[in-house]
Amino acid sequence: MGVLKSVGIDEIVERGSIKDVDVLKLRAAYYEDGTISSDEADMLLAANTASPVQDPGWAPFLVEAITDYIVNQVPPEGYITAENAAWLIRHISKDGLVATKTELDLLVTVLDKARWSPASLVHFALAQVREAVLNDRGPLRASSAPADREISEAEVELVRRILYAFGGDGGVAVTRAEAEVLFDINDAIGNKPNPAWTDLFVKAIANVLMATSGYAVPSREEALRREEWLDRRGDLSIGAIAKAMTELSLGSIWGSFQAQTPEERALARLERQRIEIITNEQITEGEAAWLAERFGRDGRMTANEAALLAFLKRESPHVHPALAELIDRTSVAA
């Protein structure tokens, strides 16, 4: 992709703008040899950071070129290692925050296209939504975005997309790192009625809770799918919404959780170890003691959390003793 020299990246950086004519030259060179070097990837990302004025053709080209580079050209092909994830985060963020929609699109597209990514990259992507909800910052917070400490349906779907991306093709349970961000968002929202969020939150936390208790979990596409009845809801109180959404959400997938045999648990551990070896990063699973403590950590149990525990009480699944104690304690308090 030697056209970078002829395009004049230094000139682009100096003038602070990227024009469509520049993109046309870059695309021609890119399609001619189909690869970019690490230096060229650095230069493209540097040009993006230094150019606040960008013609429409730039964003899709940058996302396409850098995604192909980090997913398909940098070994191991198809996978993102912890080192490569750190490289990407370093280039597209400052102080843990992605600045532009283009950079956020790049981040999520990389997660979509990779077969596996390290948990740190998934956590970083989810943290962008958390930052928007808690602090009203980042590219998700445009003039039409919801108020501080609320989450829009589009942002809920972005969280779902990120969770899907890390799940890959198999039944990989929601991890502790992912659940931490989900709890943070849920704590911030509090008891504001939001059926789309309730649907996703209770499914995701039920997923990690059941996995912690020794159950095999379904694929994330099945476990976290959006329910069609969300489009036909009426106006209800937060307590009624949480109860109804929990029953309908979990009721639709409850039969997919199956108790694991010792052999199945061993195979699941081997699969996690394989992913850890490839990505060079440990996957931290949810632990029963941590999960029991995380419910109501800020001193209050949200309606979503209480409805989930009430559902588990009614269904009476065999869960870890620490979680069973939490469910009984919450039931008595209610």
Backbone hydrogen bonds in HBPLUS format (Angstrom, degrees):
<---DONOR---> <-ACCEPTOR-->    atom                        ^
c    i                          cat <-CA-CA->   ^        H-A-AA   ^      H-
h    n   atom  resd res      DA  || num        DHA   H-A  angle D-A-AA Bond
n    s   type  num  typ     dist DA aas  dist angle  dist       angle   num
A0004-LEU N   A0001-MET O   3.27 MM   3  6.43 172.4  2.28 129.6 130.0     1
A0005-LYS N   A0002-GLY O   3.04 MM   3  5.96 155.6  2.10 124.5 128.2     2
A0006-SER N   A0003-VAL O   2.91 MM   3  4.92 110.2  2.41  95.9 113.2     3
A0007-VAL N   A0003-VAL O   2.68 MM   4  5.90 157.9  1.73 164.7 171.3     4
A0008-GLY N   A0004-LEU O   3.14 MM   4  6.14 148.3  2.25 132.7 140.2     5
A0011-GLU N   A0008-GLY O   3.03 MM   3  5.17 119.6  2.41  97.9 112.6     6
A0012-ILE N   A0008-GLY O   3.03 MM   4  6.42 154.4  2.09 149.9 157.3     7
A0013-VAL N   A0009-ILE O   2.88 MM   4  6.14 165.8  1.90 157.7 160.5     8
A0014-GLU N   A0010-ASP O   2.90 MM   4  6.06 154.8  1.97 143.3 150.7     9
A0015-ARG N   A0011-GLU O   2.95 MM   4  6.19 159.3  1.99 151.9 156.1    10
A0016-GLY N   A0012-ILE O   2.83 MM   4  5.87 129.6  2.09 142.0 156.2    11
A0053-VAL N   A0016-GLY O   3.32 MM  37  6.38 167.3  2.33 156.3 155.9    12
A0018-ILE N   A0053-VAL O   2.89 MM  35  6.44 145.1  2.01 146.6 157.6    13
A0055-ASP N   A0018-ILE O   2.89 MM  37  6.13 160.3  1.93 165.5 172.0    14
A0022-ASP N   A0019-LYS O   2.93 MM   3  5.28 128.5  2.20 105.2 118.6    15
A0023-VAL N   A0019-LYS O   3.18 MM   4  6.63 152.4  2.26 146.4 154.3    16
A0024-LEU N   A0020-ASP O   2.92 MM   4  6.21 153.5  1.99 149.9 156.5    17
A0025-LYS N   A0021-VAL O   3.30 MM   4  6.53 157.1  2.35 141.1 145.5    18
A0026-LEU N   A0022-ASP O   3.02 MM   4  6.30 159.1  2.06 149.2 155.4    19
A0027-ARG N   A0023-VAL O   2.79 MM   4  5.99 162.2  1.83 156.0 160.5    20
A0028-ALA N   A0024-LEU O   3.03 MM   4  6.18 157.6  2.08 144.2 150.3    21
A0029-ALA N   A0025-LYS O   3.11 MM   4  6.37 160.7  2.15 148.8 153.1    22
A0030-TYR N   A0026-LEU O   2.86 MM   4  6.01 156.5  1.92 148.6 156.2    23
A0031-TYR N   A0027-ARG O   2.91 MM   4  6.04 167.5  1.92 156.5 158.0    24
A0032-GLU N   A0028-ALA O   3.16 MM   4  6.18 130.2  2.42 132.4 145.0    25
A0033-ASP N   A0029-ALA O   3.42 MM   4  6.78 155.3  2.48 152.3 153.5    26
A0034-GLY N   A0030-TYR O   2.65 MM   4  5.22 140.1  1.80 145.1 158.6    27
A0041-ALA N   A0037-SER O   2.92 MM   4  6.22 153.5  1.99 148.7 156.1    28
A0042-ASP N   A0038-SER O   2.98 MM   4  6.22 158.2  2.03 145.6 151.4    29
A0043-MET N   A0039-ASP O   2.93 MM   4  6.20 153.0  2.00 144.2 151.9    30
A0044-LEU N   A0040-GLU O   2.88 MM   4  6.14 157.4  1.93 151.2 156.4    31
A0045-LEU N   A0041-ALA O   3.11 MM   4  6.31 165.6  2.13 151.2 154.5    32
A0046-ALA N   A0042-ASP O   2.88 MM   4  6.05 148.4  1.98 144.3 154.2    33
A0047-ALA N   A0043-MET O   2.86 MM   4  6.04 155.5  1.92 147.1 153.4    34
A0048-ASN N   A0044-LEU O   3.01 MM   4  6.27 150.8  2.10 142.7 150.7    35
A0049-THR N   A0045-LEU O   3.06 MM   4  6.30 158.3  2.11 145.2 150.0    36
A0050-ALA N   A0046-ALA O   3.01 MM   4  6.18 152.8  2.08 147.4 154.8    37
A0051-SER N   A0048-ASN O   3.40 MM   3  5.37 161.8  2.44 100.7 105.9    38
A0058-TRP N   A0055-ASP O   3.17 MM   3  5.98 164.7  2.20 128.2 132.0    39
A0062-LEU N   A0058-TRP O   2.92 MM   4  6.12 166.7  1.94 167.0 170.8    40
A0063-VAL N   A0059-ALA O   3.04 MM   4  6.23 172.1  2.05 160.9 162.5    41
A0064-GLU N   A0060-PRO O   3.02 MM   4  6.07 162.3  2.05 143.4 148.7    42
A0065-ALA N   A0061-PHE O   2.87 MM   4  5.99 173.1  1.87 159.2 161.1    43
A0066-ILE N   A0062-LEU O   2.98 MM   4  5.95 172.2  1.98 155.0 157.5    44
A0067-THR N   A0063-VAL O   3.04 MM   4  5.84 153.5  2.11 138.7 146.9    45
A0068-ASP N   A0064-GLU O   3.04 MM   4  6.12 163.7  2.07 145.8 150.6    46
A0069-TYR N   A0065-ALA O   2.99 MM   4  6.14 150.7  2.08 140.5 149.2    47
A0070-ILE N   A0066-ILE O   2.96 MM   4  6.13 174.6  1.96 156.6 156.1    48
A0071-VAL N   A0067-THR O   2.93 MM   4  5.81 154.9  2.00 149.8 157.0    49
A0072-ASN N   A0068-ASP O   2.94 MM   4  5.29 147.9  2.05 127.6 138.0    50
A0073-GLN N   A0069-TYR O   3.13 MM   4  4.83 138.4  2.31 114.3 125.6    51
A0074-VAL N   A0069-TYR O   2.98 MM   5  6.24 137.8  2.16 165.9 178.8    52
A0078-GLY N   A0071-VAL O   2.66 MM   7  5.06 160.4  1.70 163.4 164.0    53
A0079-TYR N   A0076-PRO O   3.06 MM   3  5.68 162.8  2.09 143.0 144.4    54
A0115-ARG N   A0078-GLY O   2.70 MM  37  5.57 163.7  1.72 165.0 170.9    55
A0080-ILE N   A0116-TRP O   3.00 MM  36  6.36 160.4  2.04 157.8 163.8    56
A0085-ALA N   A0081-THR O   2.87 MM   4  6.10 152.5  1.94 150.8 159.3    57
A0082-ALA N   A0279-THR O   2.73 MM 197  5.72 145.6  1.85 157.9 155.4    58
A0086-ALA N   A0082-ALA O   2.97 MM   4  6.17 155.1  2.03 144.8 151.0    59
A0087-TRP N   A0083-GLU O   3.06 MM   4  6.37 149.5  2.15 142.6 150.9    60
A0088-LEU N   A0084-ASN O   3.06 MM   4  6.35 158.6  2.10 146.4 150.9    61
A0089-ILE N   A0085-ALA O   2.93 MM   4  6.19 169.6  1.94 157.0 159.6    62
A0090-ARG N   A0086-ALA O   2.94 MM   4  6.00 157.8  1.99 145.8 152.0    63
A0091-HIS N   A0087-TRP O   3.21 MM   4  6.44 145.5  2.34 142.2 150.3    64
A0091-HIS N   A0088-LEU O   3.10 MM   3  5.25 124.2  2.42  98.7 112.5    65
A0092-ILE N   A0088-LEU O   3.09 MM   4  6.29 142.2  2.24 152.4 162.6    66
A0094-LYS N   A0097-LEU O   3.09 MM   3  5.43 158.4  2.14 137.9 140.0    67
A0097-LEU N   A0094-LYS O   3.09 MM   3  5.43 163.1  2.12 112.4 117.8    68
A0104-LEU N   A0100-THR O   3.09 MM   4  6.43 153.5  2.17 145.5 153.3    69
A0105-ASP N   A0101-LYS O   2.79 MM   4  6.00 159.7  1.83 153.8 159.3    70
A0106-LEU N   A0102-THR O   2.94 MM   4  6.17 152.0  2.02 144.0 151.8    71
A0107-LEU N   A0103-GLU O   3.00 MM   4  6.21 162.0  2.03 146.0 150.2    72
A0108-VAL N   A0104-LEU O   3.03 MM   4  6.28 169.0  2.05 156.3 157.8    73
A0109-THR N   A0105-ASP O   2.91 MM   4  5.96 155.7  1.97 146.5 153.9    74
A0110-VAL N   A0106-LEU O   2.96 MM   4  6.13 158.0  2.01 152.8 157.9    75
A0111-LEU N   A0107-LEU O   3.21 MM   4  6.52 159.1  2.25 145.4 150.6    76
A0112-ASP N   A0108-VAL O   2.92 MM   4  6.17 152.6  1.99 145.2 153.3    77
A0113-LYS N   A0109-THR O   2.93 MM   4  6.12 160.0  1.97 153.9 157.9    78
A0114-ALA N   A0110-VAL O   3.04 MM   4  6.06 152.2  2.12 152.4 158.2    79
A0121-LEU N   A0118-PRO O   3.07 MM   3  5.67 136.3  2.27 114.2 123.6    80
A0123-HIS N   A0119-ALA O   2.83 MM   4  6.04 163.0  1.86 155.8 160.9    81
A0124-PHE N   A0120-SER O   2.96 MM   4  6.07 152.4  2.04 138.0 145.5    82
A0125-ALA N   A0121-LEU O   3.02 MM   4  6.27 152.6  2.10 141.9 148.7    83
A0126-LEU N   A0122-VAL O   2.94 MM   4  6.25 166.4  1.96 156.2 159.4    84
A0127-ALA N   A0123-HIS O   2.85 MM   4  5.99 146.7  1.96 144.9 155.0    85
A0128-GLN N   A0125-ALA O   3.11 MM   3  5.43 145.0  2.23 104.2 113.9    86
A0129-VAL N   A0126-LEU O   3.04 MM   3  5.43 128.1  2.31 106.8 118.9    87
A0130-ARG N   A0126-LEU O   3.08 MM   4  6.48 160.7  2.12 148.9 154.9    88
A0131-GLU N   A0127-ALA O   2.85 MM   4  5.97 155.3  1.91 143.7 149.6    89
A0132-ALA N   A0128-GLN O   3.20 MM   4  6.37 148.3  2.31 134.2 142.1    90
A0133-VAL N   A0129-VAL O   2.97 MM   4  6.27 161.2  2.01 156.3 160.7    91
A0134-LEU N   A0130-ARG O   2.84 MM   4  5.92 174.0  1.84 159.1 161.1    92
A0135-ASN N   A0131-GLU O   2.92 MM   4  5.39 151.5  2.00 131.0 140.4    93
A0136-ASP N   A0132-ALA O   2.92 MM   4  4.37 131.0  2.17 115.1 120.7    94
A0149-ARG N   A0133-VAL O   2.63 MM  16  4.60 138.7  1.79 151.4 157.6    95
A0141-ARG N   A0138-GLY O   3.06 MM   3  5.79 161.2  2.10 120.9 126.6    96
A0145-ALA N   A0142-ALA O   3.02 MM   3  5.22 165.3  2.04 112.6 116.8    97
A0156-VAL N   A0152-SER O   2.95 MM   4  6.31 148.7  2.05 146.3 155.6    98
A0157-GLU N   A0153-GLU O   2.96 MM   4  6.23 157.1  2.01 147.4 152.9    99
A0158-LEU N   A0154-ALA O   2.98 MM   4  6.26 138.7  2.16 136.3 147.9   100
A0159-VAL N   A0155-GLU O   3.00 MM   4  6.30 156.3  2.05 147.4 152.4   101
A0160-ARG N   A0156-VAL O   2.97 MM   4  6.31 159.7  2.01 149.2 155.0   102
A0161-ARG N   A0157-GLU O   2.90 MM   4  6.09 154.6  1.96 142.2 149.0   103
A0162-ILE N   A0158-LEU O   2.98 MM   4  6.25 155.6  2.05 150.5 156.4   104
A0163-LEU N   A0159-VAL O   2.96 MM   4  6.23 162.9  1.99 154.6 159.2   105
A0164-TYR N   A0160-ARG O   2.87 MM   4  6.10 155.7  1.93 150.4 157.4   106
A0165-ALA N   A0161-ARG O   3.03 MM   4  6.22 154.8  2.09 143.3 149.7   107
A0166-PHE N   A0162-ILE O   3.27 MM   4  6.64 154.8  2.34 151.7 155.9   108
A0167-GLY N   A0163-LEU O   3.22 MM   4  6.38 144.8  2.36 142.0 151.6   109
A0167-GLY N   A0164-TYR O   3.07 MM   3  5.17 123.4  2.40  96.7 111.9   110
A0179-ALA N   A0175-THR O   2.93 MM   4  6.15 166.3  1.95 152.1 156.5   111
A0176-ARG N   A0284-THR O   2.99 MM 108  5.83 161.1  2.03 150.8 155.5   112
A0180-GLU N   A0176-ARG O   2.86 MM   4  6.02 152.0  1.94 153.2 159.8   113
A0182-LEU N   A0178-GLU O   3.11 MM   4  6.45 159.9  2.16 150.6 156.7   114
A0183-PHE N   A0179-ALA O   2.87 MM   4  6.08 161.1  1.90 155.6 159.7   115
A0184-ASP N   A0180-GLU O   2.99 MM   4  6.23 155.9  2.05 144.6 151.7   116
A0185-ILE N   A0181-VAL O   2.94 MM   4  6.24 161.0  1.98 154.3 158.3   117
A0186-ASN N   A0182-LEU O   2.91 MM   4  6.11 163.5  1.94 149.0 154.1   118
A0187-ASP N   A0183-PHE O   2.78 MM   4  5.97 158.2  1.82 153.9 159.3   119
A0188-ALA N   A0184-ASP O   3.05 MM   4  6.26 154.0  2.12 143.6 150.4   120
A0189-ILE N   A0185-ILE O   2.95 MM   4  6.24 159.0  1.99 154.7 160.1   121
A0190-GLY N   A0186-ASN O   2.92 MM   4  6.05 150.5  2.01 144.6 153.1   122
A0197-TRP N   A0194-ASN O   3.08 MM   3  5.51 118.2  2.48 110.2 124.1   123
A0198-THR N   A0194-ASN O   2.97 MM   4  6.23 167.6  1.99 160.1 164.2   124
A0199-ASP N   A0195-PRO O   2.91 MM   4  6.03 164.5  1.93 153.3 156.7   125
A0200-LEU N   A0196-ALA O   3.26 MM   4  6.52 161.9  2.29 144.3 147.9   126
A0201-PHE N   A0197-TRP O   2.76 MM   4  5.86 174.8  1.77 166.3 168.1   127
A0202-VAL N   A0198-THR O   3.02 MM   4  5.95 171.9  2.02 152.0 154.4   128
A0204-ALA N   A0200-LEU O   2.95 MM   4  6.11 164.3  1.98 155.6 159.9   129
A0205-ILE N   A0201-PHE O   2.96 MM   4  6.12 170.4  1.97 160.4 162.5   130
A0206-ALA N   A0202-VAL O   2.95 MM   4  5.84 151.8  2.03 135.9 144.4   131
A0207-ASN N   A0203-LYS O   2.97 MM   4  6.07 143.0  2.11 137.7 147.9   132
A0208-VAL N   A0204-ALA O   3.20 MM   4  6.61 156.2  2.26 148.0 151.4   133
A0209-LEU N   A0205-ILE O   2.94 MM   4  6.04 156.4  1.99 146.8 154.3   134
A0210-MET N   A0206-ALA O   2.88 MM   4  5.96 164.0  1.91 149.5 153.1   135
A0211-ALA N   A0207-ASN O   3.05 MM   4  6.18 158.0  2.10 145.1 151.7   136
A0212-THR N   A0208-VAL O   2.96 MM   4  6.02 154.6  2.02 141.4 148.3   137
A0213-SER N   A0209-LEU O   3.17 MM   4  6.39 132.1  2.41 134.4 146.6   138
A0213-SER N   A0210-MET O   3.08 MM   3  4.98 129.9  2.34  92.1 105.9   139
A0215-TYR N   A0210-MET O   3.03 MM   5  5.47 158.8  2.08 145.3 144.7   140
A0214-GLY N   A0211-ALA O   3.05 MM   3  5.22 162.0  2.08 111.1 112.7   141
A0260-GLN N   A0214-GLY O   3.13 MM  46  6.07 163.9  2.16 155.0 155.4   142
A0216-ALA N   A0258-GLN O   2.61 MM  42  5.25 165.4  1.63 170.5 165.2   143
A0258-GLN N   A0216-ALA O   3.27 MM  42  5.25 159.2  2.31 142.7 147.2   144
A0222-GLU N   A0219-SER O   3.09 MM   3  5.38 127.3  2.38 102.6 115.2   145
A0223-ALA N   A0219-SER O   2.81 MM   4  6.03 171.6  1.82 158.8 161.7   146
A0224-LEU N   A0220-ARG O   2.85 MM   4  5.51 156.4  1.91 143.7 147.2   147
A0230-LEU N   A0227-GLU O   3.24 MM   3  5.89 164.7  2.27 114.1 118.7   148
A0231-ASP N   A0228-GLU O   3.10 MM   3  6.03 165.9  2.12 126.4 129.2   149
A0232-ARG N   A0229-TRP O   2.96 MM   3  5.17 162.4  1.99 109.8 115.3   150
A0241-ILE N   A0237-SER O   2.81 MM   4  6.02 161.3  1.84 156.5 162.6   151
A0242-ALA N   A0238-ILE O   2.88 MM   4  5.99 170.6  1.88 151.5 154.1   152
A0243-LYS N   A0239-GLY O   3.03 MM   4  6.18 162.8  2.06 146.0 150.8   153
A0244-ALA N   A0240-ALA O   2.87 MM   4  5.96 171.1  1.88 152.3 155.4   154
A0245-MET N   A0241-ILE O   2.72 MM   4  5.74 169.5  1.73 159.2 163.0   155
A0246-THR N   A0242-ALA O   2.95 MM   4  5.86 155.2  2.01 139.1 146.5   156
A0247-GLU N   A0243-LYS O   3.05 MM   4  6.22 167.3  2.06 149.5 153.0   157
A0248-LEU N   A0244-ALA O   2.93 MM   4  6.08 166.3  1.95 152.3 156.6   158
A0249-SER N   A0245-MET O   2.70 MM   4  5.61 161.6  1.73 146.7 153.4   159
A0250-LEU N   A0246-THR O   2.90 MM   4  5.77 161.0  1.94 146.2 151.2   160
A0251-GLY N   A0247-GLU O   2.78 MM   4  5.33 137.0  1.97 125.9 139.7   161
A0252-SER N   A0248-LEU O   3.24 MM   4  6.14 141.9  2.39 134.2 140.3   162
A0253-ILE N   A0250-LEU O   3.12 MM   3  5.38 143.9  2.26 104.8 114.7   163
A0254-TRP N   A0250-LEU O   2.74 MM   4  5.41 122.9  2.06 155.6 169.6   164
A0256-SER N   A0253-ILE O   2.86 MM   3  5.49 160.6  1.90 122.5 129.1   165
A0257-PHE N   A0254-TRP O   3.25 MM   3  5.98 168.2  2.26 120.6 123.5   166
A0264-GLU N   A0261-THR O   3.06 MM   3  5.12 116.4  2.48  98.5 113.7   167
A0265-ARG N   A0261-THR O   2.98 MM   4  6.30 155.9  2.04 156.5 163.4   168
A0266-ALA N   A0262-PRO O   3.03 MM   4  6.24 152.3  2.10 142.6 149.8   169
A0267-LEU N   A0263-GLU O   2.98 MM   4  6.27 156.4  2.04 147.3 153.4   170
A0268-ALA N   A0264-GLU O   2.93 MM   4  6.12 154.2  2.00 145.4 152.5   171
A0269-ARG N   A0265-ARG O   3.00 MM   4  6.25 152.3  2.08 144.2 151.2   172
A0270-LEU N   A0266-ALA O   3.01 MM   4  6.30 155.1  2.07 146.5 153.3   173
A0271-GLU N   A0267-LEU O   2.98 MM   4  6.27 152.4  2.06 147.0 154.1   174
A0272-ARG N   A0268-ALA O   3.06 MM   4  6.35 159.7  2.10 148.7 153.5   175
A0273-GLN N   A0269-ARG O   2.90 MM   4  6.15 156.4  1.96 148.7 155.9   176
A0274-ARG N   A0270-LEU O   2.89 MM   4  6.13 147.5  1.99 144.1 152.9   177
A0275-ILE N   A0271-GLU O   3.08 MM   4  6.39 159.0  2.13 149.7 154.2   178
A0276-GLU N   A0272-ARG O   2.92 MM   4  6.16 157.1  1.97 148.7 155.6   179
A0277-ILE N   A0273-GLN O   2.91 MM   4  6.12 151.8  1.99 146.4 153.4   180
A0278-ILE N   A0274-ARG O   3.07 MM   4  6.32 159.9  2.11 148.7 153.7   181
A0279-THR N   A0275-ILE O   2.90 MM   4  6.06 170.8  1.91 157.6 159.9   182
A0280-ASN N   A0276-GLU O   2.73 MM   4  5.31 126.2  2.02 133.4 146.1   183
A0291-LEU N   A0287-GLU O   2.87 MM   4  6.05 166.9  1.88 161.0 165.2   184
A0292-ALA N   A0288-ALA O   2.87 MM   4  6.02 164.0  1.90 154.4 158.5   185
A0293-GLU N   A0289-ALA O   3.10 MM   4  6.24 149.6  2.20 141.2 149.0   186
A0294-ARG N   A0290-TRP O   2.86 MM   4  6.02 139.1  2.03 145.0 157.4   187
A0295-PHE N   A0291-LEU O   3.36 MM   4  6.63 144.8  2.49 150.4 154.8   188
A0297-ARG N   A0294-ARG O   3.29 MM   3  5.05 143.1  2.43 127.9 117.7   189
A0299-GLY N   A0296-GLY O   3.02 MM   3  5.42 153.8  2.09 119.7 120.9   190
A0306-ALA N   A0302-THR O   2.93 MM   4  6.19 169.3  1.94 158.7 161.7   191
A0307-ALA N   A0303-ALA O   2.91 MM   4  5.95 156.6  1.96 144.8 151.3   192
A0308-LEU N   A0304-ASN O   3.08 MM   4  6.24 153.8  2.15 143.4 150.0   193
A0309-LEU N   A0305-GLU O   3.08 MM   4  6.36 165.7  2.10 154.1 157.0   194
A0310-ALA N   A0306-ALA O   2.90 MM   4  6.08 152.7  1.98 146.0 154.3   195
A0311-PHE N   A0307-ALA O   2.96 MM   4  6.13 151.6  2.05 143.1 150.3   196
A0312-LEU N   A0308-LEU O   3.07 MM   4  6.40 158.6  2.12 149.6 154.8   197
A0313-LYS N   A0309-LEU O   2.93 MM   4  6.17 148.5  2.03 143.1 152.1   198
A0314-ARG N   A0310-ALA O   3.02 MM   4  6.30 155.1  2.08 147.9 153.4   199
A0315-GLU N   A0311-PHE O   2.94 MM   4  6.21 157.5  1.99 151.6 158.2   200
A0316-SER N   A0312-LEU O   2.79 MM   4  5.73 133.9  2.00 139.7 151.7   201
A0323-LEU N   A0320-HIS O   2.89 MM   3  5.31 125.7  2.19 111.3 125.7   202
A0324-ALA N   A0320-HIS O   2.84 MM   4  6.14 154.6  1.91 155.1 163.5   203
A0325-GLU N   A0321-PRO O   2.94 MM   4  6.10 155.7  2.00 148.3 153.5   204
A0326-LEU N   A0322-ALA O   3.28 MM   4  6.46 150.1  2.38 130.7 138.2   205
A0327-ILE N   A0323-LEU O   2.92 MM   4  6.20 159.9  1.96 151.7 156.6   206
A0328-ASP N   A0324-ALA O   2.98 MM   4  6.20 162.0  2.01 150.2 154.7   207
A0329-ARG N   A0325-GLU O   2.89 MM   4  6.01 158.5  1.94 146.9 153.5   208
A0330-THR N   A0326-LEU O   2.90 MM   4  6.05 160.0  1.94 151.0 156.1   209
A0331-SER N   A0327-ILE O   2.96 MM   4  6.09 152.5  2.03 142.9 150.9   210
A0332-VAL N   A0328-ASP O   3.02 MM   4  6.24 155.2  2.09 149.0 154.2   211
A0333-ALA N   A0329-ARG O   3.05 MM   4  6.27 159.6  2.09 145.4 151.1   212
A0334-ALA N   A0330-THR O   2.94 MM   4  6.12 147.4  2.05 145.3 153.8   213
